[in-house]
Structure formats: C-alpha cells, structure tokens
C-alpha cells in the first residue's frame, strides 16, 4: 500500500476479512490457513515540535478502516445502534524498518501491518515485495527448521519436511485497492496444488470506476483477457501475472536466480525500466527462465480501481509500455535457453512473441497509414497528400514533447485525442455510407469494419457474463490513435521519468472518513440486511482504544506508530 484513499483501503481490508471468515484458523477441517500482511510504503512524516517521526494521514486512515471493518465483521447483533466493543488485544511493535501492528481477526487468523519509514529502508513496490518475500519465505519458513537442526534433529528429514512446506506455501500478491472473494483465491490455490510445475497463476482482472477512461479500460482489459491472456495460456505460457492479484508458489520464488536476482539494485537506465517500472512482469520473466509455468484462470475474478482521468492513465501506461517491451526483449534474448529449460516455451511460441513485438513496434506507423486512408476517403484527396497530413501532427507532437513539461504534453495529447476521435467517427460513418450507396459490403474498408465488429461480438458472446462490455468497444475504437500513437510517443520521450506517476501527492487527505460510503461497502460485502436499517447512517464508534500488549522479549513499543485514537 502507499497513498490509497479510504474507499480503496476498505475494499482490500474487507477482502482479507472475508478470507478470515471463509477459513477460520481454529477449524480442524481446514484445508488451508491464511495469514495477511500489509506493507505500507512511506508511512511516516516529520512533525514540528517532535523529535520522533509520526505515521502520516494515510496510515491513520488504514488503522481506522481496520477498526471499522473489524467491528462490522465481529458483530453478533446486527442492530447498528448497538455500541461497538473495543478491538481485542493487539501488539504495537517498534521495528528496524519503522513499526508493525499485529491484529487477531474475528475468526482467529492474523493480520500484520508493516509501516515502512523510507528513511530507514528502501521504499517503492518492488522493495516491499522483496521485503515480504524474505520475511515470509526466508525468515518465517526456514528459520524454524534451522533451529531444529541446531538442536540436533536429522538433516535429511528436516530438508524433506521443509521442501514439502515450501511447495505448499503460496503467496497472494495484492494491490492496496484490490477487491476479491475467497472463491477466487481458492481457484488459484487449486491450480497450483493440481499442477506442481506451475509457479504462478493469475485471475481475471476487472477495472472499476466511472467515466470514459474507465469504460475504455473495461473493454481493453476484457479483450486482453479474452484473447491475449488466453492465447498465451493455451499456446505457451502467460508472460505477466499482474501484481494486483496473483498467486505464487514458495518453491518457485525460492528457486535459483529468482528471488535473489529479483533483489538486483537498478544501476543502469534499462534496469529502471525493466526492474522498477514493471516489477511484476520481470518476476514472471525470471520464473519462466527458470523453467516454471505461469497460468491464467478466467474464473478467478478480482476487481481493482482503474485510472479515471486522462493524466493518471497516461502516466500509468508510460510505465507499462516500455517495461513490457524490455521484459519481452529479455525473454526473447534468452529464448533458445528458455525453451530448453521450460517445456511451455516452444519455438513457435517464441516466434509468436517476436511477431507480436514487431507489430507493437510498427503500431504507430500503422495508425498513421490508417489515418491517411481515413483522410483520403473522407476528403477525397490524393493519398500522398493524405499521408503527409496524417504524419504531420504526430511529428509536431513528438518535437513538442522534447521541449514541454510532462503535464503540458498530456494536455496536448488530450486535445489531439478528441480530434482523432471525431476523425475516426467520421471515417466509420463514411465507410457505412459508401456501403449503402454501392449497396454492397464487398469493399475493402467495409469488410474490415464488419470483420472487426464480428470478431469482438463473437468473442464477447463466448463470455456471456461479460457480453455487455462490448458496448464500450465503440469508445475503444475511436480512441485507437490516442492509445497506440500518442501514448507511444509520450512513453518513449519520457523514458527518463522513472517516477510511479500515480498517487504521487503530498497533499493532505480528508481528516474525516466517508462513513456512508464505507458502511455501504461493508454491507455489500457481508450480504446481509439490517432490520433496523433506516437512512444509511451508522452509530458513531466508541472511543475505546484497544489494549497494547508487548511481550517481554519483543522490541520496545513506539506509541507514535498508531493513529491519534491511541492518545485519547
């Protein structure tokens, strides 16, 4: 987690509490046991008049969200006017990287929140992943066997037991705004349990939000999963298991040249693009090169917030585009060795990826030719002049990008995207009009339009629950020049920008939480109706503070690690 807002935090916390309820810790018939860890990047700030660093507003919001959700899931009486009990005992620990909160959830499973101070430890997403990989797999899992070995137990038996536990330890990687059901996790676990050669598995990601940018992404995600992810899964291997909802096998992560190489510090320009801008794709590349298979399960659904404004969308794709290309080139560069080690990576599949890479590189030129054809068709001008008119705006935009600031580049791209959208609409209407005038569909442009529409409709029909997403295909179609031409130019010119681009705000967030929004979210998650529900309001939480418990052999407690509630 980093700078998620209150609603985004609520989605993820509710999902964790669902898992706790789905598989209680003390149930002897459990086939799995869960433990949740939240790694909160850049959670501390300096406060005037204090020598100690305090948690920031985002960390305080997370503590408040946990209290809200805990009280909701812990209610025996559904009446909302009942006074909320205090949370049970929890531990607040001072750690070398900042601090840690440890909760015992209502059904016995553990939730640990690790607050990271960027002055004490490396921050950003990849280093948080490295931190929990080494904490869970390198410390929690192997340390107990090392202690038993020191006590004189048989090494061969310990090694065999440890390998079995490593093979049955799975790590579910989530973003701070991911919403999912326990059944989605169980589908991924079942996939890894059934096929021991599968090192990671991902599910169907659904973008959430409102507005045209989200509509565009809904169709883009749908087509990407319907066609690309499925094709990779069937013909070879999935190249990217997204970090917002993916399950990894402990044995695969602890294999040679995977977890250790994942800790490589970026020292060159290409490292920042491949390692830090697309960390989830690079981790999958390491797994593939080591011989593990990455699979896709279309029935495992997860929901994550998508960028809702043009600027945030462009900044997100500025990371994704170059990192995807860098990791694909890395995989293709070792294609011969990878195909020998990984049975899922065949020579034809490598050829398929080469063709996809070539198509991506030629994409902007193809868009210019398409625009040229549109201008020639609409304006009835010479194709050479049409090509000149089609290439002039992208060239001018390219030159401006080298001189202007990033925000200005995005503003210009937004205006050009609208103009290109009108051009695409005009082109489509002109083609339809031409078919009506000639009373035939057997013209090249008409066959192209009809083929494109039929392909998407048939694909959507094979996914009936998601058929409605085909409606957003029109918006996707008219946005092709923006997504495949202007965005490519913006990404290539700004390769020197290695910032995350999203949620990078230092502003203050709201001090009061949106009680109505979180209440509705919790009610939907629990699928229950309160008999005394009236106007959508809930009773205020009491101000009781959960008791802080510190074990004698544990580090010293730092009371500044919690929200202001603990000082009441």
N, C-alpha and C positions, 0 to 999 in steps of 0.2 A: 504494500500500500504506500501511497505517497500523499497526494493532495485530493483524494476523493471527497466528494461532498457528502452531506448527511444521508441523502437518499441512496447513493451508491454504496456507502458503507452498510446501510441497512439490508440491502439485497444480499450481500455476501455473508453478513453475520447470521441472517435468517437461514440461509442455506446450510451453514455449519450447525445451527441448532436443529435443523431438520435431520441431518445425519445423526446427531446425538440421540434424537427420539427414535430414529429408524433402527439403530443398533445400540441399545443400552449396554453400558460397559459390564454390568454385573449379570447379564443374561448368559447362563451356561450353554445355551444352544447357539450362540453367535458363531457365524462362520467367518466374520471379520471383526476387527476392532479398529476404531478411529481415534486419531489424536490430531488436533488442529493447531497450527502455528501461523501467526500473523507477523510478518516482518515489516515494520513501519519505518520507511526511509525519512531521513531529515526530520526527526520528530521533536527536536529541541530548538530553543531560541534563547537569546540573551535578554535578560530583564533588568531594567535600570534599578539600581539600588540593591541588587542581589549578586553575590559572588558565584552562586550556583546557576547553572542553566536549567530552564524550566521547559516542560513539554509545551508545544505550540497548540494553537486552536484546533488543528486537525486531530491531534492526538486526544485532546479533551473531548472532541466530538465522538471519537471512537469509543472512549470509555462510557460516554452517555448512551450511545447506541447499544452497547453490550448490556447496560443496566435495563434499558427499555425492553429489549428483546428477551432478556433473561426473565424478567418479571412476567412477560406475556406467556412464555412457554412454561413457566413454573406455576401458573395459576390453576388451582383446583376448583375454585369457584369462578364461573365465567362472568359474574357481575362486574362491570367496570367501575362501580363505585366502591368496591372493596379496597381497603388500604393495602398498598403494596408492601410486602415484607422486605426486610433488608436482604442483600445478597449474602450467601454463605461465606465462610472464611475463604480468603484468597491471600496469596503471597505477593508482596511487592518487593522486588529484589534489585539491588544495585549491581550492575554487571560491567565488565570492561568496555563493552560497546555502547553502554547507555543504561538501560533498565529493562526489566521484564515483569509483566503481570501474569499470574497464573490463576486461572479460574477452573472450578469444577462445575461442569454443566449439569442441568437438572437430572439427566439420566446417567451421570457418572463419568462421562468422557471428559478429557482435559482440553482446555483452550489456553494457549500461551501467546501473549502479545509481546513481541520483542521491539522495544523502542530504540532505534539506532540514532546515535549522535554522529553527524558527519565529520565532526572534529576528532572523533576517536576511531572511526572505522570507515572504510570506503563505502560510499553510497551508490545509488542507482541500481537498476533492476538486476543486472547480471551479477553484481556482487552480493546482492541479497539472496539470489538463488544459490550462489556458491556458499554463502554462509549457512543456509539451511541444509544444503547437501552434506556439508562436512559435519554439521551439528547432529543431524539425524542419522546419517549413514556412517560417518567417520567416528562420532563420539558416542551417541546413544546406542548404536547397534553393536559396534565391535569392542567397546570398552569393557563390557561385562565379560566377554569371552577372554579378554586379555587378563582380567583379574582372576578368572578361574584358572587360567594357565599358570599364573604366578603362584596359585595355591597348590599346584602340582597335579591338576587333572590331566587326563590323557590328551595329547595334542591332536591326534588324528580324529578322535571323537568330537573334540571341540571344533575342529575345522569343518567336519561334516555337518554338524549342527548349525554352525554359523553360515555355511553356504546355503543350507536349506532356508534359514530365516531371511537371508539376503534375497533369495529368489522369490520369497513370499512377502517381501516388503515393497509396497508401492507408494509412490509419491504423487499426489494430485496437485498439479500446479494451477494456481488460480490468479486472476487479477482481482484488484480490490473492488470491482463493481460487477463481478460475475454472479449470476443467479441460476441455480440448478436444483433439480430434485434428486433425492437419493437413488432413485432407479437409474438415472443417467450414469451415476458413478458405478453402480453395480454392473451395468452393461460393459463398462470399460474393464472392471476387475475381472469379469468373466472371460473377456477376450484374452487378457494376459495370463489367466490361470489355465485356459484351454490350450494356448499355443506358447510353449516355453521359449520359442525363438523370437517372439515379439517383445521388443524392448520398450515400445511406447505406443499409445493409442490415443486418438483424439475423437471428439464428437462433432455434432452439427452445431455450429455457432450461429445464433440469431442476433443480429443487431437490434437494439431497442432505442426508442426516442421518437421525436416528432420532427416534421419539416421535410422539405425537398431533399436535403442532403442525406437524411436517414432513409428516405424512400429509395434514393439511388443506391445506397449501400445494401438495402434489403435485397434488391434484385441482383446486385453484384455478388453478394455472399451466396445467394441461392444458386446462381449459375456456376459459381466457383465450386460449390459443394456437389451440385448435381452432376457436373461434367468433369472438371479438372481433378478434384479430390477422388472421385470415384474411378476415373481413368487411371490415376496413379496407383490406387489401391489394387485394381484388377490386373493391370499390365505390368506393374513393377512394385513400387513402394512409395508411400506418402513422403514427400520431401520436407514438409513442415508440419509439425504438431504444435498448434498455437499455444502460447504460454497462458492464455486466458482460461483454458480448460483442457488439460492433457494429463494422462496418467503414465508415469514412468516406472519401470521395474528397477529395483535397487541393484540387482546384479548387473544390469546393463550400464547403469550410471557409474558403477564402481569398476567397470572393465578398463583394460589398458587404454590409454590415450583418449579417454572420455572425460571423466570428472577432473582429472589432473590437468589435462590440456585446456579444459574449459576455464581454468584459473589464469590463463595467459594474460598478462597485462598488455594493453594496447600501447605500442611504441611507434607504429607506422600508420600512415594515412589509411591504408587498406584495412588495418586492424580495427580502426574505429568504425568503419563501415560494416565490416563483416561480424566483428565480435560484439560490439556495443549497440549498434543500430538494429540488428536483427538477431538477438541472442537466442531466441527460441529456434530459429531456423538453423543457426550454427550448431546448437546442441544436437539437433536431429541429424545434421550432416556428420557429426562425429560418431553418432550411433550407427549410421549407415556404413560409414567407412570401416567400422569395427566389426561389421557383419550382422548387426541387429536389424530387425524389420520394424517399420513404423506403419501402423494400420489406421483405418478410418471406420468409425461405427456411426452410420447415419441415424440410428435410432436413439443415440445418446445426445439429448438436446441441452444446450446451455445458452444463456442469454447475457449479453454484455452491452453496455452503453456505447453507442457509436457517436462520432463527432457530429454535432448538429449545426455547425456553422462552417462556412467555406474556408476560413483561415485555419481552423483546427484540423479540418480534413486534409488540406494541402500539406500541412506540417507533419501529419501522421504518415501520409504517403511519401513524403520526402525521405523518411527513414526506410519505409518498407521497400520501395522500388530498388534503390542501389544495393541494399543488403541482400535482397532476393537474388539479384544478378551476381553479386560477389560470391554468395554461397553456392549458387548453381555452377559458376565457373570453377570454384574449388572442387566440387564433386565431379565435374566433367574432367578436370585436370587429372584426377586420380581414378578415372573411370575404369581403366584396364585392371588396376589392382583391386578396386572396389568390387567389380563384377566377379573376380576370382574369390574374394572373401565373402561376399554377400550373394546368396543364391537368388534373392529377389531383384537384384540389379543386373539385368541381362543386357547384352549388346544392343538388341533392338530398342530396349527402354532408354538406353543412353542416347541412341540415335533420335528417339522421340524428344528427349530433353534438348538435344542440340537444335532440332528443328524449332522447338518452342522458343529457345533462346534467340535464334535467328529471326523468328517472327517478332519477338519483342523489340529487337534492335531496329528492324525495318518498320515497326509500327508507326512512328511519326511520319516517315516518308509515305507510307500507305495512306495515312489520313490526309496528307497534302494532296495526293492524287485523287482521293475520294472527293475532297472539297473542290478540286479543279474540275472534276466531272460534274459536280453539282452546279458550279458557276456556269460552265459551258452549256449545261442543259437548261438552266433557268434563264440566263441572259442571252442565250443563243449567240455566243461569241466564239472566236477561234480558240481551239484547245490550247495553243501555245500562250495566248494572252490569259486564258483562264488559269493555266499553271503558274504564270507569273503573279497573278492576283492572289492565288492560293498560298504561295510561298512567301509573299512579302510580309504579311502580318506576323507569322512565326519568327521570321528573321529579325524583324524590328523588335519583337518581344524578347528575343534572345539577347540582342545588343543592350536593351534597356535593363535586363536582369543583371548584367555585369556592372551597371552603374548605380542602380537604385537599391534602396533598402528592401529587406525581405517583405515587410508589410505592404510596401508600395507595389512590389512585384505581384503579390497576391491580389491586391485591389485591381490592378490592370488585368490580371487573369480572370477575375470575376466578371468584369465588363466584357471582355472578349468571349467568355463562355456564353454569356447571354446572346451576343451577336451570332456566334456559331450555332446556338440552339435554334434561333429563328431561321438561319440558313438551312439547317437540317430539316426543319418542319416544312419550309418551302420546297426543298428537294423532294421530300416524300409526297407532298401534295401534287407536285408537278409530274412525278412518275405515275401516280394514280390517275391523274388527268390524262396523261398520254395513253395509258392503257384503255381508258374509257373512250377516247377519241378514235383509237385504232381498233377498238372492240376486240382486243386480244391481249393475253397475258404473255405471249411468246416473244417478249422483247428482253434483252439482257438485264436492263435495270429492273423491270417488273419481276423477272424470275428471281433476281437477287433479293428483292424485298419480300416476295412471297416465301422463298426458301428460308429466309431469316425468321420470319414470323412463325412459320410452321415448325421449325426446329425448336423454338422456345416453347411453343404451345404444347407440342408433343412431349417435350421433356418435363414441363410442368404437370401435364396430365398423368405422367408416371409417378408424380408425387402429389396425390390429391389433397393432402392436408395443407400443402403449401401452394396450391394452384393459384390462389388469389394474388400471389406475389408477381405473377406475370403482368399484372396491371402496371406495375412500376417499370416494365420494360420500355415503355414509350419514353419516360424520363431518361432512362439509361441510354436509349438510342440517340436522343438529341444531345446528350452530354458526352458522346464519344470524342469529339475534338478536344474537349476540356480534359478528359481523363487520360487520353492517350497521346496528346500532342503538347498542350500547355503544361500539364503536370510533369511530363517527362523533361521538358526544358527547365522548369523550375527546380526539379530534383537534381539534374546534372549540374546546373550552375551553382547550387547551394550545397555541393558535396563537402565544402569546408565547414559547414554548420553541423556540429555533432550533438547539439542540444536535443532534448527529448521532444520539444515542440508543443506538447500538450500538458495542460495543468501546471504550466510554469508561471505561477502567480505568487507574488509576495504579499498580496493584499489581504486584508482581514476578512474573515468569513463571518457569517451571521452568528451572533452570540446566543440567540435563542433558536432552538431546533423547531422545525416544522412538525408540530405534534400531530396535526391532522394527517399529513402525508405518511408519517411512519406508522400511525395507527392503522390506516387503511392497508398499508403494505403487510403488516403483521397479520391482520385479519384474513387477507387473501392467502397468506402462507399457511395459516392454520386450518383453513377451510371450515370455519365454524361461524355460527351466528350467535351474538349475544342477545339474550332475551330482553335485557334492559337497554339495548342499544337505541339511541334516540337521534341525536343531532350530529353524530360523528365526533363528539368531543369525549375526552377521557379525563378521569380524575388526575390531578397532579400527583407526581411521585412524592413519596415522603423523602425527607432529607436525611434519613439514616444512612450512615456510612458503613460499608462492610468492614468487618474487623480485619486488621492486618496481622498476619501470622508470620513470624520469622523463625526458622529453625536455628538451633544453636550453632550448627556447623555451616550455616549459609552466610553469604556475603551480607554486608551491612545494608540496612534499609535506607533508601533515599525517598523521603516523603514528597519530594518535588516531582516524582515520576508520575503521579496521578493527577487527575483534574482537580479543580478548585473545590469540588464536593468534599474531598478528604480533609479540607481545612476548616470545615464548618464546625 
